[in-house]
Amino acid sequence: MADLLSEEAVTTALATLDSWTWAGGSSALVRTAKLPTFLAAIAVVDRVAVIAEQMDHHPDIDIRWRTLTFACATHSKGGVTDLDLRLATQIDEVIAAAV
């Protein structure tokens, strides 16, 4: 299992992630994305679900019409690990391809 990242490591990694936020000491990286349609949003969720299954690491996903909010955290570690950074990067790629 991945190790919990330091606040400095998470802050540094955020510079390479598009539109993700993290309140220092919080337990998750968060990104909200608005897609052009509800069906486009669901297609993004479907693609992310496949990636998450392959990684065996799953984000929390909130769906509100065409707005998606992803939260990446390693719950068993109580915060952000390298797995979350890798998953966030994959989510960015899926969103970029959909908009």
Biopython code that builds the backbone (N, CA, C, O; Angstrom):
import numpy as np
from Bio.PDB.StructureBuilder import StructureBuilder

atoms = [
    (1, "MET", "N", (0.845, -1.183, 0.000)),
    (1, "MET", "CA", (0.000, 0.000, 0.000)),
    (1, "MET", "C", (0.884, 1.239, 0.000)),
    (1, "MET", "O", (1.964, 1.240, 0.591)),
    (2, "ALA", "N", (0.433, 2.266, -0.649)),
    (2, "ALA", "CA", (1.181, 3.514, -0.778)),
    (2, "ALA", "C", (1.251, 4.253, 0.559)),
    (2, "ALA", "O", (0.380, 4.109, 1.417)),
    (3, "ASP", "N", (2.298, 5.036, 0.707)),
    (3, "ASP", "CA", (2.476, 5.828, 1.927)),
    (3, "ASP", "C", (1.801, 7.186, 1.799)),
    (3, "ASP", "O", (1.711, 7.740, 0.703)),
    (4, "LEU", "N", (1.332, 7.716, 2.909)),
    (4, "LEU", "CA", (0.745, 9.045, 2.966)),
    (4, "LEU", "C", (1.797, 10.074, 2.568)),
    (4, "LEU", "O", (2.932, 10.019, 3.040)),
    (5, "LEU", "N", (1.420, 11.011, 1.701)),
    (5, "LEU", "CA", (2.363, 12.041, 1.249)),
    (5, "LEU", "C", (2.387, 13.206, 2.217)),
    (5, "LEU", "O", (1.398, 13.499, 2.889)),
    (6, "SER", "N", (3.532, 13.866, 2.277)),
    (6, "SER", "CA", (3.663, 15.052, 3.119)),
    (6, "SER", "C", (2.903, 16.215, 2.482)),
    (6, "SER", "O", (2.589, 16.189, 1.292)),
    (7, "GLU", "N", (2.619, 17.214, 3.276)),
    (7, "GLU", "CA", (1.953, 18.407, 2.767)),
    (7, "GLU", "C", (2.774, 19.043, 1.647)),
    (7, "GLU", "O", (2.215, 19.502, 0.651)),
    (8, "GLU", "N", (4.080, 19.070, 1.806)),
    (8, "GLU", "CA", (4.965, 19.640, 0.781)),
    (8, "GLU", "C", (4.876, 18.844, -0.527)),
    (8, "GLU", "O", (4.828, 19.435, -1.606)),
    (9, "ALA", "N", (4.855, 17.528, -0.439)),
    (9, "ALA", "CA", (4.781, 16.690, -1.641)),
    (9, "ALA", "C", (3.461, 16.891, -2.373)),
    (9, "ALA", "O", (3.437, 16.951, -3.602)),
    (10, "VAL", "N", (2.373, 16.993, -1.633)),
    (10, "VAL", "CA", (1.070, 17.202, -2.265)),
    (10, "VAL", "C", (1.019, 18.579, -2.916)),
    (10, "VAL", "O", (0.548, 18.710, -4.045)),
    (11, "THR", "N", (1.493, 19.593, -2.225)),
    (11, "THR", "CA", (1.493, 20.952, -2.766)),
    (11, "THR", "C", (2.326, 21.023, -4.045)),
    (11, "THR", "O", (1.915, 21.665, -5.012)),
    (12, "THR", "N", (3.467, 20.385, -4.061)),
    (12, "THR", "CA", (4.313, 20.355, -5.250)),
    (12, "THR", "C", (3.611, 19.650, -6.401)),
    (12, "THR", "O", (3.653, 20.122, -7.537)),
    (13, "ALA", "N", (2.977, 18.540, -6.121)),
    (13, "ALA", "CA", (2.282, 17.771, -7.160)),
    (13, "ALA", "C", (1.102, 18.543, -7.736)),
    (13, "ALA", "O", (0.798, 18.407, -8.921)),
    (14, "LEU", "N", (0.439, 19.344, -6.927)),
    (14, "LEU", "CA", (-0.710, 20.117, -7.418)),
    (14, "LEU", "C", (-0.331, 21.061, -8.557)),
    (14, "LEU", "O", (-1.178, 21.410, -9.380)),
    (15, "ALA", "N", (0.912, 21.467, -8.610)),
    (15, "ALA", "CA", (1.360, 22.360, -9.686)),
    (15, "ALA", "C", (1.263, 21.677, -11.055)),
    (15, "ALA", "O", (1.211, 22.352, -12.083)),
    (16, "THR", "N", (1.237, 20.348, -11.068)),
    (16, "THR", "CA", (1.163, 19.620, -12.332)),
    (16, "THR", "C", (-0.236, 19.097, -12.624)),
    (16, "THR", "O", (-0.463, 18.497, -13.674)),
    (17, "LEU", "N", (-1.167, 19.313, -11.719)),
    (17, "LEU", "CA", (-2.538, 18.825, -11.902)),
    (17, "LEU", "C", (-3.453, 19.981, -12.280)),
    (17, "LEU", "O", (-3.383, 21.062, -11.695)),
    (18, "ASP", "N", (-4.306, 19.741, -13.262)),
    (18, "ASP", "CA", (-5.201, 20.766, -13.776)),
    (18, "ASP", "C", (-6.468, 20.872, -12.930)),
    (18, "ASP", "O", (-7.255, 19.928, -12.866)),
    (19, "SER", "N", (-6.662, 22.007, -12.290)),
    (19, "SER", "CA", (-7.913, 22.321, -11.596)),
    (19, "SER", "C", (-8.182, 21.513, -10.327)),
    (19, "SER", "O", (-9.326, 21.466, -9.876)),
    (20, "TRP", "N", (-7.200, 20.896, -9.754)),
    (20, "TRP", "CA", (-7.386, 20.153, -8.501)),
    (20, "TRP", "C", (-7.090, 21.072, -7.322)),
    (20, "TRP", "O", (-6.248, 21.966, -7.407)),
    (21, "THR", "N", (-7.793, 20.837, -6.230)),
    (21, "THR", "CA", (-7.553, 21.606, -5.012)),
    (21, "THR", "C", (-7.282, 20.643, -3.857)),
    (21, "THR", "O", (-7.629, 19.463, -3.901)),
    (22, "TRP", "N", (-6.660, 21.184, -2.843)),
    (22, "TRP", "CA", (-6.364, 20.435, -1.630)),
    (22, "TRP", "C", (-6.124, 21.444, -0.535)),
    (22, "TRP", "O", (-5.229, 22.282, -0.639)),
    (23, "ALA", "N", (-6.907, 21.371, 0.499)),
    (23, "ALA", "CA", (-6.673, 22.235, 1.665)),
    (23, "ALA", "C", (-5.656, 21.504, 2.528)),
    (23, "ALA", "O", (-5.900, 20.378, 2.960)),
    (24, "GLY", "N", (-4.532, 22.133, 2.777)),
    (24, "GLY", "CA", (-3.464, 21.504, 3.542)),
    (24, "GLY", "C", (-3.999, 20.716, 4.725)),
    (24, "GLY", "O", (-4.744, 21.236, 5.556)),
    (25, "GLY", "N", (-3.611, 19.471, 4.782)),
    (25, "GLY", "CA", (-4.048, 18.612, 5.865)),
    (25, "GLY", "C", (-5.375, 17.923, 5.600)),
    (25, "GLY", "O", (-5.786, 17.062, 6.378)),
    (26, "SER", "N", (-6.052, 18.282, 4.519)),
    (26, "SER", "CA", (-7.319, 17.614, 4.224)),
    (26, "SER", "C", (-7.044, 16.211, 3.700)),
    (26, "SER", "O", (-5.904, 15.862, 3.396)),
    (27, "SER", "N", (-8.082, 15.427, 3.599)),
    (27, "SER", "CA", (-7.874, 14.027, 3.256)),
    (27, "SER", "C", (-8.009, 13.709, 1.773)),
    (27, "SER", "O", (-7.820, 12.556, 1.387)),
    (28, "ALA", "N", (-8.331, 14.695, 0.916)),
    (28, "ALA", "CA", (-8.560, 14.362, -0.488)),
    (28, "ALA", "C", (-8.165, 15.491, -1.431)),
    (28, "ALA", "O", (-8.219, 16.671, -1.083)),
    (29, "LEU", "N", (-7.764, 15.090, -2.640)),
    (29, "LEU", "CA", (-7.646, 16.012, -3.763)),
    (29, "LEU", "C", (-9.024, 16.100, -4.389)),
    (29, "LEU", "O", (-9.714, 15.088, -4.506)),
    (30, "VAL", "N", (-9.441, 17.305, -4.799)),
    (30, "VAL", "CA", (-10.791, 17.488, -5.327)),
    (30, "VAL", "C", (-10.745, 18.267, -6.633)),
    (30, "VAL", "O", (-10.022, 19.255, -6.759)),
    (31, "ARG", "N", (-11.528, 17.807, -7.600)),
    (31, "ARG", "CA", (-11.680, 18.535, -8.863)),
    (31, "ARG", "C", (-13.144, 18.481, -9.288)),
    (31, "ARG", "O", (-13.787, 17.433, -9.237)),
    (32, "THR", "N", (-13.651, 19.635, -9.708)),
    (32, "THR", "CA", (-14.987, 19.728, -10.285)),
    (32, "THR", "C", (-14.845, 20.093, -11.751)),
    (32, "THR", "O", (-14.064, 20.974, -12.111)),
    (33, "ALA", "N", (-15.610, 19.405, -12.594)),
    (33, "ALA", "CA", (-15.566, 19.656, -14.039)),
    (33, "ALA", "C", (-16.987, 19.718, -14.573)),
    (33, "ALA", "O", (-17.840, 18.904, -14.221)),
    (34, "LYS", "N", (-17.219, 20.702, -15.431)),
    (34, "LYS", "CA", (-18.516, 20.819, -16.094)),
    (34, "LYS", "C", (-18.343, 20.315, -17.519)),
    (34, "LYS", "O", (-17.494, 20.809, -18.263)),
    (35, "LEU", "N", (-19.145, 19.336, -17.893)),
    (35, "LEU", "CA", (-19.103, 18.752, -19.220)),
    (35, "LEU", "C", (-20.209, 19.363, -20.079)),
    (35, "LEU", "O", (-21.133, 19.977, -19.544)),
    (36, "PRO", "N", (-20.130, 19.206, -21.397)),
    (36, "PRO", "CA", (-21.109, 19.851, -22.267)),
    (36, "PRO", "C", (-22.539, 19.318, -22.096)),
    (36, "PRO", "O", (-23.503, 20.067, -22.254)),
    (37, "THR", "N", (-22.673, 18.036, -21.778)),
    (37, "THR", "CA", (-23.997, 17.436, -21.624)),
    (37, "THR", "C", (-23.969, 16.408, -20.500)),
    (37, "THR", "O", (-22.905, 16.006, -20.029)),
    (38, "PHE", "N", (-25.151, 15.996, -20.084)),
    (38, "PHE", "CA", (-25.254, 14.940, -19.082)),
    (38, "PHE", "C", (-24.639, 13.643, -19.611)),
    (38, "PHE", "O", (-23.912, 12.960, -18.889)),
    (39, "LEU", "N", (-24.926, 13.308, -20.851)),
    (39, "LEU", "CA", (-24.363, 12.080, -21.418)),
    (39, "LEU", "C", (-22.840, 12.124, -21.492)),
    (39, "LEU", "O", (-22.181, 11.106, -21.279)),
    (40, "ALA", "N", (-22.277, 13.289, -21.792)),
    (40, "ALA", "CA", (-20.815, 13.432, -21.802)),
    (40, "ALA", "C", (-20.257, 13.224, -20.391)),
    (40, "ALA", "O", (-19.207, 12.606, -20.217)),
    (41, "ALA", "N", (-20.958, 13.737, -19.402)),
    (41, "ALA", "CA", (-20.517, 13.564, -18.011)),
    (41, "ALA", "C", (-20.535, 12.089, -17.616)),
    (41, "ALA", "O", (-19.596, 11.595, -16.992)),
    (42, "ILE", "N", (-21.591, 11.401, -17.977)),
    (42, "ILE", "CA", (-21.685, 9.976, -17.648)),
    (42, "ILE", "C", (-20.618, 9.181, -18.389)),
    (42, "ILE", "O", (-20.076, 8.221, -17.842)),
    (43, "ALA", "N", (-20.308, 9.562, -19.621)),
    (43, "ALA", "CA", (-19.237, 8.896, -20.373)),
    (43, "ALA", "C", (-17.893, 9.066, -19.661)),
    (43, "ALA", "O", (-17.093, 8.132, -19.616)),
    (44, "VAL", "N", (-17.645, 10.254, -19.106)),
    (44, "VAL", "CA", (-16.414, 10.477, -18.337)),
    (44, "VAL", "C", (-16.394, 9.562, -17.119)),
    (44, "VAL", "O", (-15.378, 8.930, -16.834)),
    (45, "VAL", "N", (-17.503, 9.490, -16.407)),
    (45, "VAL", "CA", (-17.582, 8.607, -15.236)),
    (45, "VAL", "C", (-17.305, 7.161, -15.643)),
    (45, "VAL", "O", (-16.585, 6.445, -14.947)),
    (46, "ASP", "N", (-17.873, 6.738, -16.761)),
    (46, "ASP", "CA", (-17.636, 5.367, -17.236)),
    (46, "ASP", "C", (-16.158, 5.117, -17.506)),
    (46, "ASP", "O", (-15.629, 4.071, -17.131)),
    (47, "ARG", "N", (-15.482, 6.074, -18.156)),
    (47, "ARG", "CA", (-14.053, 5.908, -18.463)),
    (47, "ARG", "C", (-13.212, 5.899, -17.184)),
    (47, "ARG", "O", (-12.285, 5.101, -17.040)),
    (48, "VAL", "N", (-13.551, 6.796, -16.265)),
    (48, "VAL", "CA", (-12.826, 6.836, -14.991)),
    (48, "VAL", "C", (-13.048, 5.540, -14.215)),
    (48, "VAL", "O", (-12.126, 5.048, -13.564)),
    (49, "ALA", "N", (-14.251, 4.984, -14.274)),
    (49, "ALA", "CA", (-14.535, 3.733, -13.570)),
    (49, "ALA", "C", (-13.637, 2.600, -14.062)),
    (49, "ALA", "O", (-13.161, 1.794, -13.262)),
    (50, "VAL", "N", (-13.404, 2.534, -15.367)),
    (50, "VAL", "CA", (-12.534, 1.500, -15.930)),
    (50, "VAL", "C", (-11.106, 1.685, -15.414)),
    (50, "VAL", "O", (-10.459, 0.725, -14.996)),
    (51, "ILE", "N", (-10.630, 2.908, -15.448)),
    (51, "ILE", "CA", (-9.272, 3.197, -14.950)),
    (51, "ILE", "C", (-9.155, 2.855, -13.474)),
    (51, "ILE", "O", (-8.179, 2.236, -13.051)),
    (52, "ALA", "N", (-10.151, 3.258, -12.687)),
    (52, "ALA", "CA", (-10.124, 2.998, -11.247)),
    (52, "ALA", "C", (-10.097, 1.496, -10.961)),
    (52, "ALA", "O", (-9.389, 1.047, -10.059)),
    (53, "GLU", "N", (-10.859, 0.728, -11.720)),
    (53, "GLU", "CA", (-10.849, -0.725, -11.540)),
    (53, "GLU", "C", (-9.478, -1.303, -11.864)),
    (53, "GLU", "O", (-8.982, -2.177, -11.153)),
    (54, "GLN", "N", (-8.865, -0.811, -12.945)),
    (54, "GLN", "CA", (-7.534, -1.296, -13.324)),
    (54, "GLN", "C", (-6.510, -0.970, -12.242)),
    (54, "GLN", "O", (-5.605, -1.762, -11.978)),
    (55, "MET", "N", (-6.655, 0.192, -11.622)),
    (55, "MET", "CA", (-5.725, 0.606, -10.572)),
    (55, "MET", "C", (-6.083, 0.011, -9.210)),
    (55, "MET", "O", (-5.266, 0.022, -8.289)),
    (56, "ASP", "N", (-7.300, -0.506, -9.087)),
    (56, "ASP", "CA", (-7.851, -0.948, -7.805)),
    (56, "ASP", "C", (-7.784, 0.198, -6.786)),
    (56, "ASP", "O", (-7.421, 0.017, -5.624)),
    (57, "HIS", "N", (-8.153, 1.380, -7.281)),
    (57, "HIS", "CA", (-8.150, 2.593, -6.457)),
    (57, "HIS", "C", (-9.262, 3.490, -6.982)),
    (57, "HIS", "O", (-9.212, 3.922, -8.134)),
    (58, "HIS", "N", (-10.252, 3.773, -6.168)),
    (58, "HIS", "CA", (-11.495, 4.360, -6.649)),
    (58, "HIS", "C", (-11.749, 5.737, -6.042)),
    (58, "HIS", "O", (-11.652, 5.913, -4.827)),
    (59, "PRO", "N", (-12.077, 6.716, -6.896)),
    (59, "PRO", "CA", (-12.397, 8.054, -6.389)),
    (59, "PRO", "C", (-13.844, 8.103, -5.901)),
    (59, "PRO", "O", (-14.669, 7.271, -6.279)),
    (60, "ASP", "N", (-14.132, 9.076, -5.067)),
    (60, "ASP", "CA", (-15.518, 9.415, -4.768)),
    (60, "ASP", "C", (-15.972, 10.316, -5.908)),
    (60, "ASP", "O", (-15.251, 11.232, -6.304)),
    (61, "ILE", "N", (-17.163, 10.060, -6.433)),
    (61, "ILE", "CA", (-17.667, 10.830, -7.572)),
    (61, "ILE", "C", (-19.064, 11.334, -7.245)),
    (61, "ILE", "O", (-19.946, 10.566, -6.861)),
    (62, "ASP", "N", (-19.249, 12.640, -7.406)),
    (62, "ASP", "CA", (-20.557, 13.266, -7.241)),
    (62, "ASP", "C", (-21.022, 13.739, -8.615)),
    (62, "ASP", "O", (-20.308, 14.475, -9.296)),
    (63, "ILE", "N", (-22.213, 13.319, -9.019)),
    (63, "ILE", "CA", (-22.768, 13.680, -10.328)),
    (63, "ILE", "C", (-23.960, 14.600, -10.107)),
    (63, "ILE", "O", (-24.926, 14.225, -9.443)),
    (64, "ARG", "N", (-23.890, 15.790, -10.657)),
    (64, "ARG", "CA", (-24.982, 16.764, -10.607)),
    (64, "ARG", "C", (-25.217, 17.255, -12.023)),
    (64, "ARG", "O", (-24.554, 18.185, -12.482)),
    (65, "TRP", "N", (-26.157, 16.634, -12.713)),
    (65, "TRP", "CA", (-26.479, 16.919, -14.099)),
    (65, "TRP", "C", (-25.224, 16.753, -14.944)),
    (65, "TRP", "O", (-24.817, 15.618, -15.189)),
    (66, "ARG", "N", (-24.598, 17.825, -15.396)),
    (66, "ARG", "CA", (-23.391, 17.698, -16.222)),
    (66, "ARG", "C", (-22.141, 18.140, -15.477)),
    (66, "ARG", "O", (-21.088, 18.332, -16.084)),
    (67, "THR", "N", (-22.254, 18.299, -14.175)),
    (67, "THR", "CA", (-21.125, 18.693, -13.342)),
    (67, "THR", "C", (-20.690, 17.502, -12.492)),
    (67, "THR", "O", (-21.488, 16.895, -11.777)),
    (68, "LEU", "N", (-19.409, 17.192, -12.592)),
    (68, "LEU", "CA", (-18.828, 16.079, -11.847)),
    (68, "LEU", "C", (-17.829, 16.609, -10.832)),
    (68, "LEU", "O", (-17.062, 17.525, -11.128)),
    (69, "THR", "N", (-17.839, 16.038, -9.644)),
    (69, "THR", "CA", (-16.822, 16.341, -8.645)),
    (69, "THR", "C", (-16.146, 15.033, -8.255)),
    (69, "THR", "O", (-16.794, 14.081, -7.822)),
    (70, "PHE", "N", (-14.845, 15.013, -8.419)),
    (70, "PHE", "CA", (-14.031, 13.846, -8.079)),
    (70, "PHE", "C", (-13.240, 14.165, -6.812)),
    (70, "PHE", "O", (-12.694, 15.259, -6.671)),
    (71, "ALA", "N", (-13.183, 13.213, -5.905)),
    (71, "ALA", "CA", (-12.344, 13.325, -4.711)),
    (71, "ALA", "C", (-11.457, 12.085, -4.666)),
    (71, "ALA", "O", (-11.941, 10.954, -4.638)),
    (72, "CYS", "N", (-10.156, 12.324, -4.661)),
    (72, "CYS", "CA", (-9.187, 11.229, -4.635)),
    (72, "CYS", "C", (-8.489, 11.216, -3.285)),
    (72, "CYS", "O", (-7.825, 12.178, -2.899)),
    (73, "ALA", "N", (-8.652, 10.110, -2.581)),
    (73, "ALA", "CA", (-8.010, 9.933, -1.282)),
    (73, "ALA", "C", (-7.803, 8.450, -1.049)),
    (73, "ALA", "O", (-8.558, 7.613, -1.544)),
    (74, "THR", "N", (-6.781, 8.147, -0.296)),
    (74, "THR", "CA", (-6.553, 6.766, 0.115)),
    (74, "THR", "C", (-7.097, 6.656, 1.535)),
    (74, "THR", "O", (-6.413, 6.963, 2.511)),
    (75, "HIS", "N", (-8.342, 6.212, 1.620)),
    (75, "HIS", "CA", (-9.051, 6.202, 2.899)),
    (75, "HIS", "C", (-8.326, 5.371, 3.961)),
    (75, "HIS", "O", (-8.326, 5.728, 5.139)),
    (76, "SER", "N", (-7.713, 4.268, 3.542)),
    (76, "SER", "CA", (-7.024, 3.411, 4.509)),
    (76, "SER", "C", (-5.802, 4.100, 5.117)),
    (76, "SER", "O", (-5.321, 3.695, 6.175)),
    (77, "LYS", "N", (-5.295, 5.151, 4.439)),
    (77, "LYS", "CA", (-4.141, 5.903, 4.950)),
    (77, "LYS", "C", (-4.565, 7.234, 5.562)),
    (77, "LYS", "O", (-3.766, 7.893, 6.228)),
    (78, "GLY", "N", (-5.810, 7.631, 5.343)),
    (78, "GLY", "CA", (-6.304, 8.877, 5.927)),
    (78, "GLY", "C", (-5.846, 10.124, 5.194)),
    (78, "GLY", "O", (-5.765, 11.195, 5.795)),
    (79, "GLY", "N", (-5.544, 10.005, 3.904)),
    (79, "GLY", "CA", (-5.107, 11.181, 3.164)),
    (79, "GLY", "C", (-4.680, 10.854, 1.754)),
    (79, "GLY", "O", (-5.149, 9.890, 1.149)),
    (80, "VAL", "N", (-3.782, 11.673, 1.239)),
    (80, "VAL", "CA", (-3.361, 11.585, -0.153)),
    (80, "VAL", "C", (-2.065, 10.784, -0.265)),
    (80, "VAL", "O", (-1.106, 10.999, 0.477)),
    (81, "THR", "N", (-2.073, 9.853, -1.219)),
    (81, "THR", "CA", (-0.886, 9.057, -1.518)),
    (81, "THR", "C", (-0.558, 9.200, -3.000)),
    (81, "THR", "O", (-1.270, 9.877, -3.741)),
    (82, "ASP", "N", (0.514, 8.563, -3.416)),
    (82, "ASP", "CA", (0.896, 8.577, -4.822)),
    (82, "ASP", "C", (-0.198, 7.987, -5.710)),
    (82, "ASP", "O", (-0.355, 8.408, -6.856)),
    (83, "LEU", "N", (-0.944, 7.032, -5.201)),
    (83, "LEU", "CA", (-2.064, 6.466, -5.964)),
    (83, "LEU", "C", (-3.074, 7.550, -6.343)),
    (83, "LEU", "O", (-3.609, 7.545, -7.451)),
    (84, "ASP", "N", (-3.325, 8.459, -5.438)),
    (84, "ASP", "CA", (-4.281, 9.546, -5.702)),
    (84, "ASP", "C", (-3.754, 10.497, -6.764)),
    (84, "ASP", "O", (-4.513, 10.966, -7.612)),
    (85, "LEU", "N", (-2.468, 10.780, -6.725)),
    (85, "LEU", "CA", (-1.872, 11.648, -7.741)),
    (85, "LEU", "C", (-1.950, 10.996, -9.110)),
    (85, "LEU", "O", (-2.263, 11.661, -10.098)),
    (86, "ARG", "N", (-1.672, 9.707, -9.179)),
    (86, "ARG", "CA", (-1.742, 8.995, -10.459)),
    (86, "ARG", "C", (-3.173, 8.942, -10.975)),
    (86, "ARG", "O", (-3.411, 9.121, -12.169)),
    (87, "LEU", "N", (-4.126, 8.696, -10.083)),
    (87, "LEU", "CA", (-5.521, 8.661, -10.496)),
    (87, "LEU", "C", (-5.993, 10.040, -10.947)),
    (87, "LEU", "O", (-6.705, 10.151, -11.945)),
    (88, "ALA", "N", (-5.609, 11.085, -10.229)),
    (88, "ALA", "CA", (-5.983, 12.456, -10.619)),
    (88, "ALA", "C", (-5.448, 12.790, -12.011)),
    (88, "ALA", "O", (-6.143, 13.420, -12.808)),
    (89, "THR", "N", (-4.234, 12.377, -12.301)),
    (89, "THR", "CA", (-3.653, 12.608, -13.632)),
    (89, "THR", "C", (-4.470, 11.899, -14.704)),
    (89, "THR", "O", (-4.728, 12.464, -15.767)),
    (90, "GLN", "N", (-4.871, 10.681, -14.431)),
    (90, "GLN", "CA", (-5.691, 9.925, -15.383)),
    (90, "GLN", "C", (-7.056, 10.604, -15.576)),
    (90, "GLN", "O", (-7.557, 10.683, -16.698)),
    (91, "ILE", "N", (-7.645, 11.086, -14.493)),
    (91, "ILE", "CA", (-8.939, 11.769, -14.585)),
    (91, "ILE", "C", (-8.793, 13.023, -15.434)),
    (91, "ILE", "O", (-9.657, 13.309, -16.262)),
    (92, "ASP", "N", (-7.715, 13.776, -15.242)),
    (92, "ASP", "CA", (-7.460, 14.967, -16.075)),
    (92, "ASP", "C", (-7.450, 14.609, -17.557)),
    (92, "ASP", "O", (-8.027, 15.325, -18.376)),
    (93, "GLU", "N", (-6.800, 13.509, -17.899)),
    (93, "GLU", "CA", (-6.719, 13.100, -19.304)),
    (93, "GLU", "C", (-8.097, 12.745, -19.857)),
    (93, "GLU", "O", (-8.416, 13.089, -20.995)),
    (94, "VAL", "N", (-8.905, 12.064, -19.067)),
    (94, "VAL", "CA", (-10.250, 11.699, -19.510)),
    (94, "VAL", "C", (-11.103, 12.949, -19.712)),
    (94, "VAL", "O", (-11.817, 13.057, -20.710)),
    (95, "ILE", "N", (-11.034, 13.890, -18.777)),
    (95, "ILE", "CA", (-11.823, 15.125, -18.898)),
    (95, "ILE", "C", (-11.356, 15.926, -20.115)),
    (95, "ILE", "O", (-12.180, 16.426, -20.882)),
    (96, "ALA", "N", (-10.049, 16.050, -20.294)),
    (96, "ALA", "CA", (-9.520, 16.814, -21.434)),
    (96, "ALA", "C", (-10.001, 16.240, -22.767)),
    (96, "ALA", "O", (-10.265, 16.986, -23.709)),
    (97, "ALA", "N", (-10.111, 14.941, -22.840)),
    (97, "ALA", "CA", (-10.556, 14.308, -24.082)),
    (97, "ALA", "C", (-12.054, 14.493, -24.303)),
    (97, "ALA", "O", (-12.535, 14.339, -25.425)),
    (98, "ALA", "N", (-12.787, 14.818, -23.258)),
    (98, "ALA", "CA", (-14.249, 14.917, -23.355)),
    (98, "ALA", "C", (-14.772, 16.324, -23.594)),
    (98, "ALA", "O", (-15.920, 16.498, -24.001)),
    (99, "VAL", "N", (-13.947, 17.319, -23.348)),
    (99, "VAL", "CA", (-14.438, 18.710, -23.510)),
    (99, "VAL", "C", (-13.953, 19.342, -24.795)),
    (99, "VAL", "O", (-14.276, 20.496, -25.075)),
]
sb = StructureBuilder()
sb.init_structure("model")
sb.init_model(0)
sb.init_chain("A")
sb.init_seg("    ")
for serial, (resi, resn, name, xyz) in enumerate(atoms, 1):
    if name == "N":
        sb.init_residue(resn, " ", resi, " ")
    sb.init_atom(name, np.array(xyz, "f"), 0.0, 1.0, " ", f" {name:<3s}", serial, name[0])
structure = sb.get_structure()
